[in-house]
Amino acid sequence: MSNSTQHSEDNELSTAQLIGLFIVFAFLLIWLGDTFTATVGIIGEVIVFIVEYNKKHKLIDP
């Protein structure tokens, strides 16, 4: 029973992992998509990164 109830901290990504994922996805968007798709995708990635970083460090109260 204790194995199924994990803390959310166990599933969080480190800042370096978030930045690495951002770089990988940005590269894939630029390589596989056109300029508009890459721009919109990168903006979406930035929003996700900001939300996750804020959730981890609690910089802004909701």
mmCIF file of the C-alpha atoms, coordinates in Angstrom:
data_MODEL
# 
_entry.id   MODEL 
# 
loop_
_atom_site.group_PDB 
_atom_site.id 
_atom_site.type_symbol 
_atom_site.label_atom_id 
_atom_site.label_alt_id 
_atom_site.label_comp_id 
_atom_site.label_asym_id 
_atom_site.label_entity_id 
_atom_site.label_seq_id 
_atom_site.pdbx_PDB_ins_code 
_atom_site.Cartn_x 
_atom_site.Cartn_y 
_atom_site.Cartn_z 
_atom_site.occupancy 
_atom_site.B_iso_or_equiv 
_atom_site.pdbx_formal_charge 
_atom_site.auth_seq_id 
_atom_site.auth_comp_id 
_atom_site.auth_asym_id 
_atom_site.auth_atom_id 
_atom_site.pdbx_PDB_model_num 
ATOM 1  C CA . MET A 1 1  ? 0.000  0.000  0.000   1.00 0.00 ? 1  MET A CA 1 
ATOM 2  C CA . SER A 1 2  ? 2.797  2.416  0.804   1.00 0.00 ? 2  SER A CA 1 
ATOM 3  C CA . ASN A 1 3  ? 4.348  1.879  -2.633  1.00 0.00 ? 3  ASN A CA 1 
ATOM 4  C CA . SER A 1 4  ? 1.208  3.071  -4.392  1.00 0.00 ? 4  SER A CA 1 
ATOM 5  C CA . THR A 1 5  ? 1.051  6.319  -2.412  1.00 0.00 ? 5  THR A CA 1 
ATOM 6  C CA . GLN A 1 6  ? 4.103  8.213  -3.596  1.00 0.00 ? 6  GLN A CA 1 
ATOM 7  C CA . HIS A 1 7  ? 4.743  11.855 -2.932  1.00 0.00 ? 7  HIS A CA 1 
ATOM 8  C CA . SER A 1 8  ? 4.545  14.180 -5.906  1.00 0.00 ? 8  SER A CA 1 
ATOM 9  C CA . GLU A 1 9  ? 8.141  15.182 -5.194  1.00 0.00 ? 9  GLU A CA 1 
ATOM 10 C CA . ASP A 1 10 ? 9.290  11.756 -6.416  1.00 0.00 ? 10 ASP A CA 1 
ATOM 11 C CA . ASN A 1 11 ? 7.868  12.469 -9.876  1.00 0.00 ? 11 ASN A CA 1 
ATOM 12 C CA . GLU A 1 12 ? 9.203  16.010 -10.303 1.00 0.00 ? 12 GLU A CA 1 
ATOM 13 C CA . LEU A 1 13 ? 11.871 16.802 -12.855 1.00 0.00 ? 13 LEU A CA 1 
ATOM 14 C CA . SER A 1 14 ? 14.974 18.740 -11.914 1.00 0.00 ? 14 SER A CA 1 
ATOM 15 C CA . THR A 1 15 ? 15.624 22.123 -13.479 1.00 0.00 ? 15 THR A CA 1 
ATOM 16 C CA . ALA A 1 16 ? 18.373 20.623 -15.647 1.00 0.00 ? 16 ALA A CA 1 
ATOM 17 C CA . GLN A 1 17 ? 15.963 17.937 -16.899 1.00 0.00 ? 17 GLN A CA 1 
ATOM 18 C CA . LEU A 1 18 ? 13.324 20.564 -17.721 1.00 0.00 ? 18 LEU A CA 1 
ATOM 19 C CA . ILE A 1 19 ? 15.863 22.626 -19.656 1.00 0.00 ? 19 ILE A CA 1 
ATOM 20 C CA . GLY A 1 20 ? 17.102 19.508 -21.458 1.00 0.00 ? 20 GLY A CA 1 
ATOM 21 C CA . LEU A 1 21 ? 13.569 18.545 -22.465 1.00 0.00 ? 21 LEU A CA 1 
ATOM 22 C CA . PHE A 1 22 ? 12.943 22.102 -23.649 1.00 0.00 ? 22 PHE A CA 1 
ATOM 23 C CA . ILE A 1 23 ? 16.027 21.978 -25.877 1.00 0.00 ? 23 ILE A CA 1 
ATOM 24 C CA . VAL A 1 24 ? 15.116 18.556 -27.294 1.00 0.00 ? 24 VAL A CA 1 
ATOM 25 C CA . PHE A 1 25 ? 11.526 19.544 -28.074 1.00 0.00 ? 25 PHE A CA 1 
ATOM 26 C CA . ALA A 1 26 ? 12.590 22.907 -29.515 1.00 0.00 ? 26 ALA A CA 1 
ATOM 27 C CA . PHE A 1 27 ? 15.070 21.132 -31.804 1.00 0.00 ? 27 PHE A CA 1 
ATOM 28 C CA . LEU A 1 28 ? 12.424 18.636 -32.926 1.00 0.00 ? 28 LEU A CA 1 
ATOM 29 C CA . LEU A 1 29 ? 9.887  21.386 -33.594 1.00 0.00 ? 29 LEU A CA 1 
ATOM 30 C CA . ILE A 1 30 ? 12.359 23.391 -35.657 1.00 0.00 ? 30 ILE A CA 1 
ATOM 31 C CA . TRP A 1 31 ? 13.636 20.313 -37.518 1.00 0.00 ? 31 TRP A CA 1 
ATOM 32 C CA . LEU A 1 32 ? 10.279 18.677 -38.262 1.00 0.00 ? 32 LEU A CA 1 
ATOM 33 C CA . GLY A 1 33 ? 7.989  21.681 -38.557 1.00 0.00 ? 33 GLY A CA 1 
ATOM 34 C CA . ASP A 1 34 ? 7.787  24.954 -40.355 1.00 0.00 ? 34 ASP A CA 1 
ATOM 35 C CA . THR A 1 35 ? 8.662  28.315 -38.797 1.00 0.00 ? 35 THR A CA 1 
ATOM 36 C CA . PHE A 1 36 ? 5.156  29.099 -37.528 1.00 0.00 ? 36 PHE A CA 1 
ATOM 37 C CA . THR A 1 37 ? 4.706  25.679 -35.918 1.00 0.00 ? 37 THR A CA 1 
ATOM 38 C CA . ALA A 1 38 ? 8.133  25.878 -34.291 1.00 0.00 ? 38 ALA A CA 1 
ATOM 39 C CA . THR A 1 39 ? 7.447  29.367 -32.934 1.00 0.00 ? 39 THR A CA 1 
ATOM 40 C CA . VAL A 1 40 ? 4.060  28.433 -31.482 1.00 0.00 ? 40 VAL A CA 1 
ATOM 41 C CA . GLY A 1 41 ? 5.462  25.189 -30.064 1.00 0.00 ? 41 GLY A CA 1 
ATOM 42 C CA . ILE A 1 42 ? 8.413  26.918 -28.419 1.00 0.00 ? 42 ILE A CA 1 
ATOM 43 C CA . ILE A 1 43 ? 6.100  29.524 -26.873 1.00 0.00 ? 43 ILE A CA 1 
ATOM 44 C CA . GLY A 1 44 ? 3.985  26.655 -25.526 1.00 0.00 ? 44 GLY A CA 1 
ATOM 45 C CA . GLU A 1 45 ? 7.099  24.986 -24.137 1.00 0.00 ? 45 GLU A CA 1 
ATOM 46 C CA . VAL A 1 46 ? 8.141  28.209 -22.405 1.00 0.00 ? 46 VAL A CA 1 
ATOM 47 C CA . ILE A 1 47 ? 4.732  28.436 -20.735 1.00 0.00 ? 47 ILE A CA 1 
ATOM 48 C CA . VAL A 1 48 ? 4.936  24.817 -19.540 1.00 0.00 ? 48 VAL A CA 1 
ATOM 49 C CA . PHE A 1 49 ? 8.494  25.377 -18.273 1.00 0.00 ? 49 PHE A CA 1 
ATOM 50 C CA . ILE A 1 50 ? 7.472  28.515 -16.358 1.00 0.00 ? 50 ILE A CA 1 
ATOM 51 C CA . VAL A 1 51 ? 4.497  26.758 -14.757 1.00 0.00 ? 51 VAL A CA 1 
ATOM 52 C CA . GLU A 1 52 ? 6.563  23.720 -13.722 1.00 0.00 ? 52 GLU A CA 1 
ATOM 53 C CA . TYR A 1 53 ? 9.460  25.855 -12.460 1.00 0.00 ? 53 TYR A CA 1 
ATOM 54 C CA . ASN A 1 54 ? 7.054  28.020 -10.470 1.00 0.00 ? 54 ASN A CA 1 
ATOM 55 C CA . LYS A 1 55 ? 5.321  24.946 -9.048  1.00 0.00 ? 55 LYS A CA 1 
ATOM 56 C CA . LYS A 1 56 ? 8.667  23.545 -7.913  1.00 0.00 ? 56 LYS A CA 1 
ATOM 57 C CA . HIS A 1 57 ? 10.077 26.753 -6.426  1.00 0.00 ? 57 HIS A CA 1 
ATOM 58 C CA . LYS A 1 58 ? 6.779  28.425 -5.432  1.00 0.00 ? 58 LYS A CA 1 
ATOM 59 C CA . LEU A 1 59 ? 7.833  31.842 -6.715  1.00 0.00 ? 59 LEU A CA 1 
ATOM 60 C CA . ILE A 1 60 ? 4.304  33.105 -7.374  1.00 0.00 ? 60 ILE A CA 1 
ATOM 61 C CA . ASP A 1 61 ? 1.339  32.313 -5.139  1.00 0.00 ? 61 ASP A CA 1 
ATOM 62 C CA . PRO A 1 62 ? -1.723 31.172 -7.106  1.00 0.00 ? 62 PRO A CA 1 
# 
